Amino acid sequence: MMRKWYSIIDKIYNENNLKEAFRSVKRNHGAPGIDGETVEVFAMHLEENIEFLHQSLKTKSYLPSPVKRVEIEKPDGGIRLLGIPTVKDRVVQQAVVNIIEPLFDPQFHPSSYGYRPNKSQHQAVAKADLFLKKGKLEHVVDMDLSKCFDTLDHDIMMQEVSQTISDGQVLSLIESFLKSGIMVDGAYESSEIGSPQGGVISPLLSNIYLNIFDQRIKQNGNYRMVRYADDILIFTKSKRDAHNAKAWATQILEEELKLTVNQEKTQITSLKEGVSFLGFTLLSYATVIDRKRIKRFKDNIRRLTKRNIGIPMSIVISRLNRFLRGWINYYRIANIKSFCINNMKWIRRRLRMIRMKQWKTHKAMHKEMRRLVIHNDEKMNVTLWKNSKVKIIHQTIPNSWFDKMKLINLTHYEVGLLSNNKIKLDT
């Protein structure tokens, strides 16, 4: 039987909890809300601000501010709407999360991986791979939800939260976050549905909401599921089962949860065709990177290594390293050994082209060659891309030069971690 919690508001407004909440907010930094107050300014008067929040929560006088609407472009096109709370509100939201997340998390589906402690995208991909190959559930419904955060129904949300929490003050506090409103170009708009993407508490609330769907899948017994936030895969034994699962899941999501399934992007696929999930494509013989993510990778490399970039090579490589380090640590679970070899050659060639452009003429190149005791008086146009591949350029700017410059080498990383069963997964 599910346990209910009747009195937890005092744990939320506890000063130590509020200070811990601020430390989390500070680590995440983030932009200021509608009041313009930054994390740094809040920290300058930390004791006073914590005392204010403690007293206002204790006396039930706390009222969250509207969130600031921010639009950001999605990598694959379109606009994502964010709602940025003030720093004070982020601290209070984090204080709530600190206390209620441990109450809800044990109730969540074991194959739900988004925004949960000790869960990761790699684990979600590994679980999907497990169902496809060892579970022989090779037919998949890849479901896409339209604007999930923006369409969560407040009544359904609060009913679900109240199944676990009976503290009226906490319920009112959570509802006040949902209904705090939005400031768009200085004008106030009410928020009758949704939980702002950008709010500290929104990921937890979305998991509480979508757990209704997760548990229905679990109770069905015929299907398996992996979910990361609003990325949902449903695994079945046959294509016919997949069509049935799609219709059934759509009914739950749209009729019961009042969400919108994007029918154009929701598709039925299989292990043979390839199952795309979180930037990877799972195939029977390998795990590869999704084509769109490969294009994004190359676009980023081109942006970071423009030949006329006009800054010292040490800075170019430093910026490039930041990108490459994050990229390889995420994608190294895939079978990308050949990809890394080929693209390191391409990256080094682009960096050689930058160096050549910095020479401007063959005279500067010859000066560099004399310093390296390389004897060659050949005149060469150092501004042409085709010349960045010739032997004399490789002698003047060898691979060892990039090692000395501490360029991250993707080929030095162990890859194929998913195939080698090196992702720890609690099944």
FENTA-V962229 format. One record per helix or strand of 2 or more residues. SS is the DSSP state (h for helix, s for strand). FROM is the first residue (numbers start at 1). TO is the last residue. If there is no record, write none. Layout:
ss: (SS,SS)
from: (FROM,FROM)
to: (TO,TO)
This chain:
ss: (h,h,h,h,s,s,h,h,s,h,h,h,s,s,h,s,s,h,s,s,s,s,h,h,h,h,h,h,h,h)
from: (9,15,39,46,67,79,87,121,139,149,154,168,182,187,202,224,231,239,267,275,280,287,291,313,337,362,385,391,399,410)
to: (12,28,44,58,73,84,107,133,145,151,161,178,184,189,220,228,236,256,270,277,282,289,304,331,359,371,389,396,404,412)
